[in-house]
Amino acid sequence: MEDSLRLQSFDQLPSAAQFASQIESRNVPAVFVGCVKGWKAVSKWNPSNGGLGYLEERVGSFMVEAMLSQTAPVFYGDLRSHERVPLPFSTFIGFCKWHRQNVGNSCSINSNSLGHQLGESDTEQGCSTFVDAAPKQIYLAQIPIINAENEEIVQLETLQEDIQLPAILEEKNLSSINLWMNIAQARSSAHYDPHHNLLCIVTGRKQVVLWPPSASPMLYPMPIYGEASNH
């Protein structure tokens, strides 16, 4: 049983045929090292290499839906612990820049320091909700770059030019491509997704904790009816 669940790691991407027959068919997670190293996004989006300015220039003040959590750094998939609020992408980038400049300082964020840095135009666009919030409370989760089922909800289509479809997915029909972006360390509550995922780390790092289906009786499912039914 343990051998059948053991995670595989690959230093080179297999072909689409090998992926389908030898990896996907096992229905066990796998790690592909260097899967995105050829992406333009790897160099262009890196905050240490001017990536925040690049993203701001590409997307500008286009509206995105941010998650504002009162339980940060843990973000629960439940409306009782967070709210989704629209704000200009450039405003979120402003929070990112502020955090990078002030990380490690003991000072707390306030409306004067942040409002001055973001500019009056941002707060005039309905972003006053965020002015008194700490940067770590704001998180971009599942912002659509592509969505095959509902093109109207796509918010960051312009960023599609910076990424490439990995060879292992060439014969697959993609449901969506989404962006996750956060300012500080954060955690999501345990959950499962309706689709298989290929998680690509462009910059930063992410730890994923997985449970096999056999562990379900030892977990704590949310009510089946409601926003958090997959948590």
C-alpha positions as CSV (number, residue, x, y, z in Angstrom):
1,M,0.0,0.0,0.0
2,E,2.8,2.5,0.9
3,D,4.7,1.7,-2.3
4,S,1.6,2.4,-4.4
5,L,1.2,5.8,-2.8
6,R,4.8,6.9,-2.8
7,L,5.3,10.2,-4.6
8,Q,7.5,10.2,-7.7
9,S,10.0,12.9,-8.6
10,F,11.3,13.5,-12.1
11,D,14.3,15.7,-13.1
12,Q,13.2,15.6,-16.7
13,L,9.7,16.0,-18.1
14,P,8.4,12.8,-19.6
15,S,6.5,12.9,-22.9
16,A,2.7,13.3,-22.9
17,A,2.3,9.6,-23.7
18,Q,4.6,8.5,-20.9
19,F,2.8,10.9,-18.5
20,A,-0.6,9.4,-19.4
21,S,0.4,5.7,-19.3
22,Q,3.0,5.6,-16.5
23,I,2.2,8.5,-14.1
24,E,-1.4,9.8,-14.5
25,S,-2.8,6.3,-14.7
26,R,-1.4,5.6,-11.2
27,N,-3.5,8.5,-9.7
28,V,-0.6,9.4,-7.4
29,P,1.0,12.8,-7.1
30,A,4.3,13.5,-8.8
31,V,6.9,16.3,-8.8
32,F,8.5,17.6,-12.0
33,V,11.7,19.5,-11.2
34,G,12.3,22.4,-13.6
35,C,9.0,22.1,-15.3
36,V,8.6,25.9,-15.8
37,K,12.3,27.0,-16.0
38,G,11.8,28.0,-19.7
39,W,8.8,30.3,-18.9
40,K,9.2,34.0,-19.4
41,A,7.3,34.5,-16.2
42,V,10.2,32.9,-14.2
43,S,12.5,35.9,-14.9
44,K,9.9,38.6,-15.5
45,W,7.7,38.1,-12.4
46,N,10.5,37.7,-9.9
47,P,10.1,40.5,-7.2
48,S,13.9,40.4,-6.7
49,N,14.4,41.3,-10.4
50,G,11.8,44.1,-10.8
51,G,8.9,41.6,-11.2
52,L,6.4,43.7,-9.3
53,G,6.9,46.7,-11.6
54,Y,6.6,44.4,-14.6
55,L,3.3,42.9,-13.4
56,E,2.0,46.3,-12.6
57,E,2.8,47.6,-16.1
58,R,1.3,44.5,-17.8
59,V,-1.9,44.4,-15.8
60,G,-2.2,48.0,-14.5
61,S,-5.4,48.9,-12.6
62,F,-7.4,46.0,-14.0
63,M,-9.8,44.8,-11.3
64,V,-9.2,41.5,-9.5
65,E,-11.0,39.8,-6.6
66,A,-8.8,39.7,-3.5
67,M,-9.4,37.6,-0.4
68,L,-9.4,39.6,2.8
69,S,-9.0,37.3,5.9
70,Q,-9.5,38.1,9.5
71,T,-7.8,34.8,10.4
72,A,-4.5,35.4,8.5
73,P,-2.1,33.8,8.0
74,V,-4.6,31.0,7.7
75,F,-7.1,31.3,4.9
76,Y,-10.2,29.1,5.3
77,G,-12.4,28.3,2.4
78,D,-15.4,29.6,4.2
79,L,-17.1,33.0,3.9
80,R,-17.4,33.2,7.7
81,S,-13.6,33.8,8.0
82,H,-13.0,35.8,4.8
83,E,-14.5,38.1,2.3
84,R,-13.8,38.6,-1.4
85,V,-13.3,42.2,-2.3
86,P,-12.6,43.7,-5.8
87,L,-9.6,46.0,-6.0
88,P,-7.2,47.2,-8.8
89,F,-4.3,44.9,-9.4
90,S,-2.0,47.9,-9.0
91,T,-3.3,48.4,-5.5
92,F,-2.3,44.8,-4.6
93,I,1.1,45.4,-6.1
94,G,1.4,48.5,-3.9
95,F,0.8,46.3,-0.9
96,C,3.5,43.9,-2.1
97,K,6.0,46.7,-2.6
98,W,5.2,48.1,0.9
99,H,5.7,44.8,2.5
100,R,9.1,44.2,0.7
101,Q,10.3,47.6,1.9
102,N,9.1,47.2,5.5
103,V,9.5,43.4,6.1
104,G,11.2,42.7,9.4
105,N,10.1,46.1,10.9
106,S,7.9,46.0,14.0
107,C,5.8,49.0,12.8
108,S,2.2,48.3,11.9
109,I,0.6,49.5,8.7
110,N,-1.7,52.5,8.9
111,S,-3.8,54.6,6.6
112,N,-1.3,57.4,6.3
113,S,1.8,55.5,5.4
114,L,0.0,53.1,3.0
115,G,-2.4,55.6,1.6
116,H,0.4,57.9,0.7
117,Q,2.3,55.1,-1.0
118,L,-0.6,53.8,-3.0
119,G,-1.9,57.2,-4.0
120,E,-5.2,58.9,-3.6
121,S,-6.5,57.4,-6.9
122,D,-6.4,53.9,-5.5
123,T,-8.4,54.7,-2.3
124,E,-10.9,56.6,-4.4
125,Q,-11.7,53.3,-6.3
126,G,-13.3,51.7,-3.3
127,C,-10.1,50.3,-1.7
128,S,-10.5,52.1,1.6
129,T,-11.6,48.6,3.0
130,F,-7.9,47.6,2.8
131,V,-6.3,50.7,4.1
132,D,-6.5,49.6,7.8
133,A,-5.7,46.0,7.0
134,A,-2.3,44.4,7.5
135,P,-0.7,43.3,4.2
136,K,-0.6,39.7,5.3
137,Q,-4.4,39.7,5.5
138,I,-4.7,40.1,1.7
139,Y,-4.3,37.3,-0.8
140,L,-5.0,36.8,-4.5
141,A,-6.4,33.3,-4.8
142,Q,-7.4,31.5,-8.0
143,I,-7.4,34.7,-10.2
144,P,-8.3,33.4,-13.7
145,I,-5.8,33.7,-16.6
146,I,-7.8,31.2,-18.7
147,N,-11.2,29.7,-18.0
148,A,-12.7,27.4,-20.6
149,E,-16.1,27.3,-19.0
150,N,-16.6,31.0,-18.4
151,E,-14.5,33.4,-20.3
152,E,-16.2,36.4,-18.7
153,I,-14.5,35.8,-15.4
154,V,-11.0,35.9,-16.8
155,Q,-9.1,38.7,-15.2
156,L,-5.4,38.3,-16.1
157,E,-5.5,37.1,-19.7
158,T,-2.6,39.3,-20.7
159,L,-0.3,37.2,-18.5
160,Q,-0.9,34.1,-20.7
161,E,1.9,35.3,-22.9
162,D,4.4,34.7,-20.2
163,I,3.7,31.0,-19.6
164,Q,3.8,27.9,-21.7
165,L,1.8,24.7,-21.7
166,P,4.1,21.9,-20.3
167,A,4.6,19.1,-22.7
168,I,3.0,16.5,-20.5
169,L,-0.4,18.3,-21.0
170,E,-0.2,18.7,-24.7
171,E,-3.0,16.1,-25.2
172,K,-5.2,17.4,-22.4
173,N,-8.1,19.8,-22.4
174,L,-7.4,22.5,-19.8
175,S,-10.3,23.7,-17.7
176,S,-8.5,26.7,-16.3
177,I,-5.2,28.4,-15.5
178,N,-5.2,30.5,-12.3
179,L,-2.8,32.7,-10.5
180,W,-2.1,32.6,-6.7
181,M,-0.1,35.5,-5.3
182,N,0.5,36.5,-1.7
183,I,2.5,39.0,0.2
184,A,3.6,37.0,3.3
185,Q,3.6,33.4,4.4
186,A,0.0,32.0,4.4
187,R,-1.8,28.7,4.9
188,S,-5.0,27.3,3.3
189,S,-7.3,24.9,5.1
190,A,-7.2,21.3,3.9
191,H,-9.4,20.8,0.8
192,Y,-9.8,18.8,-2.4
193,D,-10.4,20.2,-5.9
194,P,-12.8,19.0,-8.6
195,H,-10.0,18.8,-11.2
196,H,-6.5,17.4,-11.4
197,N,-3.9,20.1,-10.8
198,L,-0.5,20.9,-12.1
199,L,0.9,23.4,-9.5
200,C,3.7,25.5,-11.0
201,I,5.9,27.6,-8.7
202,V,7.0,30.7,-10.6
203,T,8.7,32.4,-7.7
204,G,8.7,31.8,-3.9
205,R,7.9,28.4,-2.4
206,K,4.9,26.4,-1.4
207,Q,4.6,23.3,0.8
208,V,1.8,20.9,0.0
209,V,0.6,18.4,2.5
210,L,-1.4,15.5,1.1
211,W,-3.6,12.8,2.6
212,P,-4.6,9.6,0.8
213,P,-8.4,8.8,0.5
214,S,-8.0,6.3,3.2
215,A,-7.3,9.1,5.7
216,S,-10.8,10.7,5.2
217,P,-12.3,9.2,8.4
218,M,-9.6,11.0,10.4
219,L,-10.3,14.4,8.8
220,Y,-13.0,16.9,9.6
221,P,-15.2,17.6,6.6
222,M,-17.3,20.7,6.3
223,P,-21.0,20.5,5.7
224,I,-21.8,19.3,2.2
225,Y,-24.0,22.3,1.5
226,G,-22.1,25.6,1.4
227,E,-19.1,27.4,0.1
228,A,-16.6,25.2,2.0
229,S,-18.0,21.8,1.2
230,N,-14.7,20.7,-0.3
231,H,-12.8,21.6,2.9
